[in-house]
Amino acid sequence: MIPYLDLHKINDRHRADFESAFKVFMDRGQNILGEAVTDFESQFAQYCGVKFCVGVGNGLDALRLIFEAYKVIGKLKPGDKVLVCAHTYVATVLSVKQAGLTPVLIDATEDTFNFDLKALNELNDPDIKAILPTHLYGALAPMNEISALANTRNWLVIEDAAQAHGAKNQHNSRAGHLGDAAGFSFYPTKNLGALGDAGAVTTDDAQLAEVIRCLRNYGSQQRYYNKFSGFNSRLDELQAAFLTIKLPQLDQDNARRVHIAMRYDAEIINPHIRLPLGRYHGDHVYHLYVVRTGYREKLERHLQRQGIGTLIHYPVPPHKQEGLTELGLERHPIAEQLHDTVLSIPMSPVLTEEEVDQVIAGLNSFTP
């Protein structure tokens, strides 16, 4: 059986270092916002090419805290509208909603799975104050076009970088340094994954970073004295230590992902399966390799019989989620079509060449 993602195999490469880090953690006795968090924040900021990194509890909180901080600073106010691509994970939308802002969904395009730039350019709503592009599946959003438009409209640009750790644009700038601020998730399945929940904010804005540092810790700069009405969303010391161990491996792991994707691109040849060969806007670090087919259930069953794991990212778009009915009934036909046809196949830096061969053979042997 080739699992969709073998987290045990991914993390077992670092077992000895993890065990050493745990011993240091136990001996140090500093469990919250200690040296391990500070060290990771410094190293990840340097990796992303930004001045500041603030570790938080998870990726959703990273995005929400950015919005909350901009409200404190005065650049956003409750009810302001934030643009989100309709084809994304629900957490992107939740971060806007939970911050008391209004998500406005824009349909995707088939070739990039990301914002329809024509639709963005046609917008003329003074209540729109920010745009939240997601670097979906590991491919950068069209940031040059988004940033240029945002400059003319005076929109904040906040990156949802949860799926694109290490991706670079044509100017060699990484995800996390392509907007005003970025939110990262280090959920275990990510290209840079912790062994539990974890997240971070990256930015060059000193004021924003300072406010988020307060907000993540109940709004406090000094114990028991609360400057703001804040939250409890702190990066765990142990997870920070694990992430620091894994960070030096990230570029090599991403290169392995790209190699596997290039094999898939070249060797999967099946008229019933559409490959993700769209026009991308920089490095694709292949957090996911997502194919499309009009016969998804049949393909899932076929691959299962072949011993190949799959997942769907994502089966239901945000605007059709039962818990988000307030998004309205407006249709986003391309996003809906994508959600009905996408299927993620195994993609991992620990896949062997023989396993890649099997995945390719399984896809090529499929007939509806």
C-alpha atoms as one frame of an Amber mdcrd trajectory, in Angstrom:
protein
   0.000   0.000   0.000   1.256   3.472  -0.917  -0.336   5.812   1.637  -1.461
   9.217   0.474   1.015  10.718   2.974   3.325   8.800   5.317   3.923  11.221
   8.203   5.682   8.562  10.266   8.289   8.060   7.550   8.711  11.817   7.053
   9.309  12.502  10.737  11.245   9.350  11.555  14.186  10.844   9.639  14.537
  13.320  12.523  13.760  10.992  15.430  17.132  11.247  17.169  17.157  15.044
  16.937  13.558  15.230  18.162  14.420  13.092  21.172  17.408  15.318  21.963
  15.216  18.410  21.658  12.691  16.895  24.041  15.433  16.268  26.604  16.545
  19.909  26.327  12.920  20.971  26.708  12.529  18.888  29.876  15.825  20.052
  31.347  15.244  23.722  30.551  11.835  23.826  32.204  10.639  26.783  30.157
   7.436  25.597  28.527   5.836  28.739  27.064   7.412  31.433  24.822  10.972
  30.508  25.633  14.264  30.162  23.761  13.000  27.566  21.289  10.242  29.888
  20.045  12.629  32.836  19.797  15.187  30.729  17.908  12.639  29.447  15.412
  11.146  32.895  14.870  14.598  34.258  14.076  15.522  31.423  11.714  12.193
  31.366   9.879  12.233  35.152   9.434  15.701  34.874   7.915  14.575  31.994
   5.687  11.590  33.967   4.377  13.648  37.141   3.966  11.545  39.216   6.371
  12.368  41.291   9.438   9.859  39.701  11.804   8.308  36.317  12.511   5.779
  35.800  15.307   4.986  32.226  16.293   1.321  31.460  17.016  -0.887  28.473
  17.700  -1.935  27.545  14.165  -2.413  28.852  10.641  -5.990  30.048  11.130
  -4.906  32.104  14.135  -1.973  33.511  12.161  -4.340  35.022   9.600  -6.928
  36.104  12.147  -4.312  37.827  14.313  -3.062  39.776  11.291  -6.567  41.124
  10.750  -7.083  41.781  14.457  -3.784  43.663  14.626  -4.686  45.810  11.634
  -7.913  46.704  13.460  -5.890  47.752  16.516  -3.555  49.822  14.355  -6.512
  51.439  12.596  -5.991  50.133   9.067  -9.130  47.972   9.250 -12.458  48.289
  11.040 -15.284  45.807  11.706 -17.280  45.019   8.589 -14.559  45.936   6.095
 -14.499  43.631   3.084 -11.655  41.221   2.329 -11.285  39.463  -1.034 -10.820
  35.683  -0.942 -10.647  33.191  -3.811 -13.702  30.935  -3.835 -11.471  27.883
  -4.362  -9.615  27.593  -1.073  -9.654  25.802   2.261 -12.387  26.988   4.604
  -9.887  28.315   7.180  -9.009  31.168   4.828 -12.592  32.399   4.955 -12.959
  31.705   8.678  -9.983  33.936   9.496 -11.770  36.896   7.919 -15.140  36.099
   9.461 -13.770  35.524  12.969 -11.989  38.887  12.865 -15.320  40.626  12.335
 -14.623  41.390   8.689 -16.637  40.481   5.599 -15.259  37.863   3.191 -16.015
  38.541  -0.476 -15.491  35.485  -2.668 -14.094  35.794  -6.195 -14.195  32.865
  -8.589 -11.087  30.968  -9.679  -9.650  30.156 -13.098  -9.181  26.606 -14.341
  -5.538  26.962 -15.297  -4.199  28.248 -11.963  -6.899  27.263  -9.415  -6.528
  30.860  -8.166  -8.105  34.318  -8.460  -9.767  35.315 -11.731  -7.720  38.461
 -12.356 -10.277  39.877 -14.788 -12.951  39.688 -12.095 -10.623  41.368  -9.595
  -9.917  44.254 -11.950 -13.633  44.842 -12.502 -14.306  45.394  -8.785 -15.230
  48.907  -7.720 -16.288  48.745  -4.080 -14.840  51.280  -1.614 -15.602  48.931
   1.289 -12.952  46.466   0.066  -9.881  47.092   2.213  -7.768  43.957   1.825
  -7.101  40.937  -0.356  -6.139  37.502   0.969  -4.520  35.397  -1.787  -3.893
  31.733  -1.012  -0.788  30.074  -2.461  -2.887  27.008  -3.150  -1.383  23.506
  -3.323   2.132  25.017  -3.197   1.849  27.356  -6.211   2.197  31.088  -5.672
  -0.858  33.219  -6.356  -0.440  35.848  -9.122   1.202  38.265  -6.702   2.617
  40.719  -9.253  -0.842  41.424 -10.625  -2.474  41.364  -7.192   0.087  43.739
  -5.676  -0.158  46.146  -8.604  -3.944  46.245  -8.319  -3.801  46.547  -4.530
  -1.486  49.545  -4.835  -3.974  51.367  -7.054  -6.903  50.526  -4.727  -5.048
  50.981  -1.418  -5.778  47.396  -0.339  -3.756  45.516   2.238  -2.230  42.302
   0.847  -2.152  39.394   3.292  -0.750  36.080   2.055  -2.253  32.779   3.079
   1.069  30.945   2.818  -0.025  27.804   4.653   0.681  25.574   1.638   3.753
  27.221   0.112   6.681  27.119   2.533   9.787  27.958   0.511   8.115  28.893
  -2.786   9.909  31.758  -4.579   8.862  34.202  -7.282  10.897  35.278 -10.306
  12.729  37.827  -8.151  13.788  35.126  -5.669  11.449  36.436  -2.957   9.789
  33.706  -0.936   6.208  33.188   0.120   5.812  35.163   3.315   7.564  38.200
   1.843   5.235  39.009  -1.056   2.633  41.159   0.712   2.136  43.293   3.804
   2.019  40.206   6.023   1.607  36.450   5.723   0.105  33.654   7.764   1.751
  30.218   7.837   0.471  26.911   9.116   2.838  24.200  10.330   0.127  21.561
  10.563   1.825  18.133  10.391   0.938  17.555   6.722   2.556  20.791   5.482
   5.875  20.945   3.620   7.292  22.258   6.898   5.148  20.476   9.445   5.262
  20.297  13.219   4.205  17.258  15.231   1.048  19.076  16.275  -0.616  22.411
  15.607   1.606  25.446  15.018   1.639  28.632  12.956   3.427  31.930  12.382
   3.058  35.441  10.988   5.792  37.007   8.851   6.075  40.711   8.038   8.446
  43.645   7.641   6.070  45.872   9.642   7.501  46.415  13.135   4.270  47.848
  14.538   2.198  44.964  13.207   4.620  42.394  14.636   4.613  44.104  18.048
   0.816  44.170  18.225   0.548  40.498  17.181   3.083  39.519  19.855   0.733
  41.103  22.386  -2.482  39.742  20.905  -1.214  36.135  20.832  -0.620  36.324
  24.614  -3.928  37.706  25.905  -3.024  41.201  24.691  -0.233  41.438  27.240
   3.291  42.835  26.991   3.851  42.449  30.730   2.415  39.651  32.824  -1.025
  40.456  34.228  -1.149  43.815  32.413  -3.224  43.719  29.237  -2.651  46.432
  26.677  -5.248  44.943  24.309  -8.155  42.520  24.447  -6.209  39.570  23.113
  -6.197  35.827  22.517  -4.380  32.701  23.619  -2.456  31.571  20.536   1.181
  30.873  21.295   3.610  28.683  19.399   4.484  25.765  21.652   8.131  25.512
  22.758   8.434  21.867  21.781   6.848  22.354  18.361   9.167  25.315  17.763
  12.157  23.090  18.538  10.906  20.410  16.134  10.368  23.005  13.390  13.880
  24.387  13.880  15.231  20.866  13.352  13.194  20.366  10.162  13.735  23.803
   8.590  17.219  23.061   7.111  15.690  20.059   5.272  12.880  22.102   3.674
  14.569  23.140   0.425  15.842  19.616  -0.206  12.382  18.192   0.495  10.805
  20.736  -1.849  13.294  19.809  -4.578  12.295  16.164  -4.179   8.635  17.134
  -4.492   9.388  19.031  -7.716  11.256  16.013  -9.113   8.269  13.762  -8.426
   5.891  16.320  -9.943   8.018  16.515 -13.086   7.783  12.737 -13.421   4.016
  12.884 -12.987   3.795  15.690 -15.566   5.810  13.738 -18.124   4.673  10.169
 -17.517   0.982  10.286 -16.593  -0.732   9.994 -19.958  -4.436   9.306 -19.728
  -7.141  11.152 -21.695  -9.505  10.880 -18.720  -7.127  12.643 -16.311  -6.174
  16.301 -16.460  -2.814  17.254 -14.949  -2.062  20.536 -13.114  -0.126  22.083
 -15.989  -1.422  25.635 -15.598   0.451  28.915 -15.834   2.163  29.383 -12.482
   3.592  32.540 -10.984   6.869  31.330  -9.514   8.159  28.185  -7.912   5.623
  25.459  -7.249   6.676  23.525  -4.156   3.962  20.887  -4.663   2.441  20.691
  -1.236  -0.166  18.752  -3.188  -0.264  17.244  -6.655  -3.867  17.600  -7.757
  -5.295  15.996 -10.883  -8.777  16.507 -12.301 -11.227  14.038 -13.746 -14.919
  13.797 -14.499 -14.820  10.277 -13.058 -13.471  11.007  -9.593 -15.235   8.289
  -7.612 -14.303   5.662 -10.180 -10.688   6.840 -10.192 -10.585   6.788  -6.383
 -11.852   3.203  -6.322  -9.459   2.153  -9.084  -6.449   3.567  -7.248  -7.618
   2.053  -3.967  -7.674  -1.371  -5.625  -4.137  -0.655  -6.837  -3.083   0.110
  -3.247  -2.673   3.857  -3.855  -4.050   6.381  -1.356  -5.791   9.602  -2.404
  -7.574  12.575  -0.821  -9.834  15.370  -2.082  -8.737  18.990  -1.588 -11.490
  20.035  -1.185 -14.867  18.277  -1.589 -17.059  21.263  -0.619 -16.262  24.925
  -1.418 -16.559  27.470   1.409 -19.717  29.102   0.043 -21.510  25.736   0.099
 -20.546  24.847   3.663 -23.500  24.494   6.023 -21.783  26.664   8.627 -21.142
  29.542   6.227 -24.578  30.203   4.767 -24.082  33.933   5.359 -21.688  33.965
   2.405 -24.820  34.021   0.260 -26.154  32.015  -2.638 -24.017  33.554  -5.376
 -22.538  30.836  -7.555 -18.852  30.500  -8.314 -19.024  28.009 -11.192 -15.313
  27.418 -11.758 -14.631  26.876  -8.058 -17.598  24.512  -7.877 -16.367  22.599
 -10.910 -12.899  22.301  -9.395 -14.277  21.022  -6.106 -16.283  18.391  -8.009
 -13.342  17.097 -10.064 -10.068  17.448  -8.099  -8.193  14.491  -6.626  -4.861
  14.591  -4.801  -2.434  11.752  -5.467   0.589  10.785  -3.329   3.146  13.598
  -3.024   5.868  13.435  -0.418   9.649  13.837  -0.201   9.935  10.269   1.104
   8.206   8.588  -1.844  10.606   6.181  -3.532  11.099   6.002  -7.300   9.425
   2.588  -7.257   6.383   4.043  -5.492   6.239   6.885  -8.023   6.349   4.243
 -10.779   3.359   2.492  -9.183   1.348   5.712  -8.874   1.997   6.568 -12.523
   1.074   3.052 -13.644  -2.101   3.162 -11.567  -3.243   6.413 -13.153  -2.321
   5.324 -16.662  -4.258   2.070 -16.327  -7.498   3.818 -15.370 -10.501   3.548
 -17.683 -13.949   4.837 -16.656
